[in-house]
Amino acid sequence: MAQAAGRQLLVVEDDPDHVLLLRRALRPLGTTVLLEVAPDGPSALDRLRAGAHPDLILLDINMPRLSGLEVLEAIKGDPELAHIPTIMLTTSAREEDRSASLARGADEFYTKPVSFRRFSETLLSLVSRYFTPGDP
């Protein structure tokens, strides 16, 4: 990831509509957050293994090629990447997915709210907890 004045956020999401919602929800933060998107698990792992070390990863579960759980396991199993906070942000509300995510090392698990307002509030709350203002 390119260096920026703000914090770096990697979103691993295969649904372009969800990416658009993420971008809109993060707009109030301006340039303090550099958003990078990986459309699937393999491209996310390629970026990370090539030296991209974001400050936070938001990871969907239901993706083609590699599931979010498989990507999470790879991240947390790699000593160079395991320290990166990784949050599951998914449409799944299944308790099995929550348990599996936390067991594999996810820092948190959130089901994407249906309304944009709630989604935006959830996302801004998450980012503010992990990105201390003025702490690049």
C-alpha positions, 0 to 999 in steps of 0.5 A, spaced: 500 500 500 502 506 498 504 511 504 499 516 506 498 521 511 492 517 514 491 510 516 491 504 512 485 500 511 484 494 507 477 491 505 477 484 502 470 484 499 467 481 493 461 485 492 462 492 489 455 494 492 458 493 499 465 496 497 461 503 494 457 503 501 464 502 505 467 508 501 460 512 502 460 511 510 468 512 510 467 519 507 466 523 513 473 521 515 476 525 509 483 523 507 485 520 514 483 513 512 486 510 505 482 505 503 484 499 499 480 494 496 482 487 495 476 483 491 477 476 493 482 472 498 488 470 494 489 478 491 488 480 499 494 475 501 498 477 495 498 484 497 499 482 504 505 477 502 508 482 498 509 487 504 502 491 504 501 492 512 495 495 513 493 498 520 486 494 519 483 489 515 475 488 514 474 481 511 468 478 508 466 471 510 462 469 503 467 470 498 469 466 492 476 462 491 478 463 498 473 464 504 474 469 509 475 464 514 481 461 510 484 468 509 483 469 516 487 463 518 492 465 513 493 472 516 493 469 523 498 464 521 503 468 518 508 471 524 509 477 519 501 479 519 498 476 525 499 483 529 494 486 524 487 487 527 482 483 523 475 484 523 470 480 520 464 484 517 459 480 513 452 479 512 452 472 515 449 472 522 450 465 523 453 463 530 457 458 527 461 463 523 462 468 529 465 462 533 469 460 527 472 467 526 473 468 533 476 461 534 481 463 528 483 469 531 478 475 528 479 481 533 471 482 532 465 480 528 460 484 525 454 483 521 453 488 516 446 492 518 441 492 513 440 500 513 445 505 510 445 509 517 446 503 521 452 500 517 455 507 517 455 508 524 457 501 525 463 502 520 465 509 523 465 506 530 470 500 528 475 505 525 475 510 530 476 504 535 482 502 531 485 508 529 486 513 534 486 521 531 492 524 530 496 517 530 498 515 523 
